[in-house]
Amino acid sequence: MTMTELLVSKSDLATTRVRQLADAPLQPGQVRVRIDRFALTANNITYAAFGDAMHYWDFFPVQGDAAAGWGRVPVWGFGTVVESACADVPVGERLYGYWPMASHAVLTPARITASGWFDGVAHRAALPAIYNQYHRTGADLFYRADTEDLQALLRPLFTTSWLIDDFMADNSFFGARTLLLSSASSKTAYATAYCLAQRPGIEVIGLTSPGNLAFCEQLGCYSRVLTYDALPMLDAQTPCVYIDFAGNAALRRRIHEHFAELRYSCSVGGAHVSELGGAKDLPGPRATLFFAPAQGQKRAAEWGPAELGQRLLNGWNGFLATVQDKGWVQVAHAQGADAAQAAYAQVLGGRNGAQTGQMVSLAEA
């Protein structure tokens, strides 16, 4: 058996290579999982863009002669255990979780329960636990067999979006009632807008490119949508919060310079990967990176993990129903190494339509 993996240059995210490796024998306690299919979205591009700063490259380090300068971008999706040296994880078990862009992954199950387990490999011990957990689909309350693609595409993004909404409410929206969301057509942005739209008295303004304006308007979760060049139309004295999904340094500066009453600047993603840049010497509040696991840990401590999980599940069920009812996502599938490389290039370049949800499989069909 061989493993196929898609490697990305850490210094040039547009440069990729496919590598095949012979599978090494499992060590006691390990399992080999076939990664059946995974989602590829702007969220994964953010993982790559912030791979060093946020340690995303550290989850699945490249082994062997290709290690220097290359990384495996983490993705979310579904896998099946095809070989097991762990008595508590049987062959055939299906899992939802965090994977490398590859056909297979070797994991070391730890903290095993009826609902799932964590990868106990040493190099992941210091990384955020939320990324190390694998859910057994048979016991996962979020799981539905008929919506696997939408779960892979939207569940991790929605979790981030839900926690952004909760963070804003937890901080009384920093004294503002208007929130600006860049890259408004991105799935994480419109999931955040969906959550914020449930809160009375909050105006959610989406900022997007001309080509995505109509899509964002028909979503119905934004109070209004503007193109980036229409930013001067907004009242500079409006108390507002900026939630940045684009990572566009020039746009961030324009917003900081335009709004005299910018109360908070929240950096989330890097959808505009070619226009990323620093955030030093900006007028107004310091641009602050939002780290979803931190807000999740805060709420788990305050509410208890079960209550947090139930609230998140309730929100997810409502969002998923809306996505399905309104057709916000049209799933596209890429099978095999060549198709995976092409799909990655499309997502990196922002060339997929806003409605497209890209699923990929490097495992043999």
Secondary structure in CASP SS format (residue, H / E / C, confidence):
PFRMAT SS
TARGET T0000
AUTHOR 0000-0000-0000
METHOD secondary structure of the structure
MODEL  1
M C 1.00
T E 1.00
M E 1.00
T E 1.00
E E 1.00
L E 1.00
L E 1.00
V E 1.00
S E 1.00
K C 1.00
S C 1.00
D C 1.00
L C 1.00
A C 1.00
T C 1.00
T E 1.00
R E 1.00
V E 1.00
R E 1.00
Q E 1.00
L E 1.00
A E 1.00
D C 1.00
A C 1.00
P C 1.00
L C 1.00
Q C 1.00
P C 1.00
G C 1.00
Q C 1.00
V E 1.00
R E 1.00
V E 1.00
R E 1.00
I E 1.00
D E 1.00
R E 1.00
F E 1.00
A E 1.00
L E 1.00
T C 1.00
A H 1.00
N H 1.00
N H 1.00
I H 1.00
T H 1.00
Y H 1.00
A H 1.00
A H 1.00
F C 1.00
G C 1.00
D C 1.00
A C 1.00
M C 1.00
H C 1.00
Y H 1.00
W H 1.00
D H 1.00
F C 1.00
F C 1.00
P C 1.00
V C 1.00
Q C 1.00
G H 1.00
D H 1.00
A H 1.00
A C 1.00
A C 1.00
G C 1.00
W E 1.00
G E 1.00
R C 1.00
V C 1.00
P E 1.00
V E 1.00
W E 1.00
G E 1.00
F E 1.00
G E 1.00
T E 1.00
V E 1.00
V E 1.00
E E 1.00
S E 1.00
A C 1.00
C C 1.00
A C 1.00
D C 1.00
V C 1.00
P C 1.00
V C 1.00
G C 1.00
E C 1.00
R E 1.00
L E 1.00
Y E 1.00
G E 1.00
Y E 1.00
W E 1.00
P E 1.00
M C 1.00
A E 1.00
S C 1.00
H E 1.00
A E 1.00
V E 1.00
L E 1.00
T C 1.00
P E 1.00
A E 1.00
R C 1.00
I C 1.00
T C 1.00
A C 1.00
S C 1.00
G E 1.00
W E 1.00
F E 1.00
D E 1.00
G C 1.00
V C 1.00
A H 1.00
H H 1.00
R H 1.00
A C 1.00
A C 1.00
L C 1.00
P C 1.00
A H 1.00
I H 1.00
Y H 1.00
N C 1.00
Q E 1.00
Y E 1.00
H E 1.00
R E 1.00
T H 1.00
G H 1.00
A H 1.00
D C 1.00
L C 1.00
F C 1.00
Y C 1.00
R C 1.00
A H 1.00
D H 1.00
T H 1.00
E H 1.00
D H 1.00
L H 1.00
Q H 1.00
A H 1.00
L H 1.00
L H 1.00
R H 1.00
P H 1.00
L H 1.00
F H 1.00
T H 1.00
T H 1.00
S H 1.00
W H 1.00
L H 1.00
I H 1.00
D H 1.00
D H 1.00
F H 1.00
M H 1.00
A H 1.00
D H 1.00
N C 1.00
S H 1.00
F H 1.00
F H 1.00
G H 1.00
A C 1.00
R C 1.00
T E 1.00
L E 1.00
L E 1.00
L E 1.00
S C 1.00
S C 1.00
A C 1.00
S C 1.00
S C 1.00
K H 1.00
T H 1.00
A H 1.00
Y H 1.00
A H 1.00
T H 1.00
A H 1.00
Y H 1.00
C H 1.00
L H 1.00
A C 1.00
Q C 1.00
R C 1.00
P C 1.00
G C 1.00
I C 1.00
E E 1.00
V E 1.00
I E 1.00
G E 1.00
L E 1.00
T E 1.00
S C 1.00
P H 1.00
G H 1.00
N H 1.00
L H 1.00
A H 1.00
F H 1.00
C H 1.00
E H 1.00
Q H 1.00
L H 1.00
G C 1.00
C C 1.00
Y C 1.00
S C 1.00
R E 1.00
V E 1.00
L E 1.00
T E 1.00
Y H 1.00
D H 1.00
A H 1.00
L H 1.00
P H 1.00
M H 1.00
L C 1.00
D C 1.00
A C 1.00
Q C 1.00
T C 1.00
P C 1.00
C E 1.00
V E 1.00
Y E 1.00
I E 1.00
D E 1.00
F C 1.00
A C 1.00
G C 1.00
N E 1.00
A H 1.00
A H 1.00
L H 1.00
R H 1.00
R H 1.00
R H 1.00
I H 1.00
H H 1.00
E H 1.00
H H 1.00
F C 1.00
A C 1.00
E C 1.00
L E 1.00
R E 1.00
Y E 1.00
S E 1.00
C E 1.00
S E 1.00
V C 1.00
G C 1.00
G C 1.00
A C 1.00
H C 1.00
V H 1.00
S H 1.00
E H 1.00
L E 1.00
G C 1.00
G C 1.00
A C 1.00
K C 1.00
D C 1.00
L C 1.00
P C 1.00
G C 1.00
P C 1.00
R C 1.00
A E 1.00
T E 1.00
L E 1.00
F C 1.00
F C 1.00
A H 1.00
P H 1.00
A H 1.00
Q H 1.00
G H 1.00
Q H 1.00
K H 1.00
R H 1.00
A H 1.00
A H 1.00
E H 1.00
W H 1.00
G C 1.00
P H 1.00
A H 1.00
E H 1.00
L H 1.00
G H 1.00
Q H 1.00
R H 1.00
L H 1.00
L H 1.00
N H 1.00
G H 1.00
W H 1.00
N H 1.00
G H 1.00
F H 1.00
L H 1.00
A H 1.00
T H 1.00
V H 1.00
Q H 1.00
D H 1.00
K H 1.00
G C 1.00
W C 1.00
V C 1.00
Q E 1.00
V E 1.00
A E 1.00
H E 1.00
A E 1.00
Q E 1.00
G C 1.00
A H 1.00
D H 1.00
A H 1.00
A H 1.00
Q H 1.00
A H 1.00
A H 1.00
Y H 1.00
A H 1.00
Q H 1.00
V H 1.00
L H 1.00
G C 1.00
G C 1.00
R C 1.00
N C 1.00
G C 1.00
A C 1.00
Q C 1.00
T E 1.00
G E 1.00
Q E 1.00
M E 1.00
V E 1.00
S E 1.00
L C 1.00
A C 1.00
E C 1.00
A C 1.00
END
